[in-house]
Amino acid sequence: MRRGRELTRMFTRSLKRNRSHEPRATHHAPAGFTFTEVIVASSLLILAMVPILRALTQAHLGSVIIERRTRCLTLAQTKLDDVKARSIYNWAVDFDETGTSLDGAYLCNVDDTSAGTDLKRLTVSVGYDLDGNSQLAAQEIDITLVTLVAKRWE
């Protein structure tokens, strides 16, 4: 039993000796950011985001306008082809139209004027009805196509 106590004492002494060589623990402040650092970082982030969001908004508006004009061009070409096809067999018919709905809020005006005895001038104007009054005003017209159609036969 005595031998066991001596071993325990020796072991405890060696532990105390080893601990004395360890570096002292220093007390550090808790890790994290100060309130001032958070406010400055947030301000910089907001200042950087404002121009980026403004540019994205402008790009989106530009793409909407391009999409609307492309749709108007497609509808105008389709309407012009339709009127030209009908004029082959019905030359005497007047093809004038005003405020014809093509596709939802897209409206069309067709102007049929004589350009000679056997020649017609067809003007197709297509736009988006911005004010919802089912009439195509001058400021709402996006595309205007003009062509001449000749009389094919009697």
RAPE-V781292 format. One record per pair of residues at least 4 apart in sequence whose ideal C-beta (glycine too) atoms are under 8 Angstrom apart, sorted by the first residue. I is the first residue (numbers start at 1). GAP is how many residues later the second one is. D is the distance in Angstrom with one decimal. If there is no record, write none. Layout:
i = [I	I]
gap = [GAP	GAP]
d = [D	D]
//
This chain:
i = [1	2	3	4	5	6	7	8	9	10	11	12	13	14	15	16	17	18	33	33	33	34	35	36	37	38	39	40	41	42	43	44	45	46	48	49	50	51	52	53	54	55	56	57	58	59	60	61	62	63	64	65	66	67	68	68	68	69	69	69	70	71	71	71	72	72	72	72	72	72	72	73	73	73	73	74	75	75	75	75	75	75	76	76	76	76	76	76	76	76	77	77	78	78	79	79	79	79	79	79	79	80	80	80	80	80	81	82	83	83	83	83	83	83	84	84	84	84	86	86	86	87	87	87	87	87	87	88	91	91	91	94	95	95	95	96	96	96	97	97	97	98	98	98	99	99	99	99	99	99	100	100	100	100	101	101	101	101	102	102	102	102	105	105	105	106	106	106	106	107	107	107	107	107	107	107	107	108	108	108	108	109	109	109	109	109	110	110	110	110	111	111	111	111	111	112	112	112	113	113	113	114	114	114	115	115	115	115	118	118	119	119	119	119	120	120	120	121	121	121	122	122	122	122	123	123	123	124	124	124	125	125	125	125	125	126	126	126	126	126	127	127	127	127	127	128	128	129	129	129	129	129	130	130	131	131	136	136	137]
gap = [4	4	4	4	4	4	4	4	4	4	4	4	4	4	4	4	4	4	4	5	8	4	4	4	4	4	4	4	4	4	4	4	4	4	4	4	4	4	4	4	4	4	4	4	4	4	4	4	4	4	4	4	4	4	4	60	74	4	73	74	4	4	32	35	4	34	54	55	56	70	71	4	53	69	70	4	4	27	28	31	33	51	4	32	48	49	50	67	68	69	4	68	4	24	4	21	23	29	31	45	47	4	42	44	65	67	4	4	4	12	27	29	39	41	4	38	63	65	4	7	9	4	6	8	33	35	62	64	29	60	61	18	15	17	27	14	15	16	11	12	13	11	37	38	8	9	10	35	36	37	7	8	9	10	5	6	7	33	4	5	6	24	23	24	27	20	21	22	23	19	20	21	22	27	28	29	33	16	17	18	28	14	15	16	27	32	12	13	14	15	10	11	12	13	14	8	9	10	7	8	10	5	6	7	4	5	6	33	32	33	29	30	31	32	28	29	31	25	26	27	24	25	26	27	21	22	23	20	21	22	11	16	18	19	20	10	15	16	17	18	9	13	14	15	16	12	14	4	5	6	7	11	9	10	6	9	4	5	4]
d = [6.8	6.5	6.5	6.5	6.4	6.3	6.3	6.3	6.3	6.4	6.6	6.5	6.3	6.4	6.4	6.7	7.4	7.4	4.4	5.3	7.7	7.2	6.4	6.3	6.2	6.2	6.3	6.5	6.4	6.3	6.3	6.4	6.2	6.7	6.8	5.9	6.4	6.3	6.5	6.4	6.6	6.3	6.4	6.5	6.3	6.5	6.5	6.6	6.4	6.1	6.4	6.4	6.2	6.4	6.4	5.6	6.5	6.4	5.1	6.7	6.6	6.4	7.4	6.7	6.0	6.5	4.5	6.2	7.0	4.1	4.4	6.3	7.7	8.0	5.0	6.4	6.2	4.7	6.1	5.6	6.9	5.0	6.2	7.3	5.0	7.4	4.1	4.7	7.6	4.9	6.4	6.8	6.4	7.9	6.5	8.0	6.7	5.4	6.8	5.1	6.9	6.3	6.5	4.7	5.2	6.4	6.3	6.4	6.2	5.0	6.1	7.7	5.7	7.1	7.5	7.0	7.2	5.6	5.6	7.3	7.0	6.0	7.5	6.8	6.7	7.8	5.3	5.6	7.9	5.2	7.8	5.6	5.5	4.1	6.8	6.0	6.2	5.1	6.6	6.5	4.2	5.3	7.5	7.5	5.4	7.9	7.0	5.5	4.8	5.8	6.6	4.6	7.5	7.3	7.3	6.0	7.8	7.3	4.6	6.8	5.1	6.7	5.7	4.5	7.3	6.3	7.3	5.9	7.3	7.2	6.3	7.8	5.1	7.0	7.3	4.2	7.5	6.5	6.9	5.0	7.1	8.0	7.5	4.5	5.3	7.8	6.9	7.2	5.5	7.9	7.9	7.3	4.1	8.0	7.7	6.0	7.7	5.9	7.1	4.9	7.6	7.4	6.2	7.5	4.3	6.2	4.3	6.0	5.9	4.0	5.8	7.3	5.6	7.3	7.0	4.8	8.0	6.8	7.7	5.7	7.1	5.4	7.6	5.8	6.5	7.3	4.9	7.1	4.8	7.8	6.6	4.8	7.1	4.6	8.0	7.9	7.3	6.5	5.1	7.9	5.2	4.1	4.2	4.7	7.3	6.3	6.5	7.0	6.5	7.6	6.8	6.3	8.0	5.4	7.4	7.6	5.5	6.2	7.7]
//
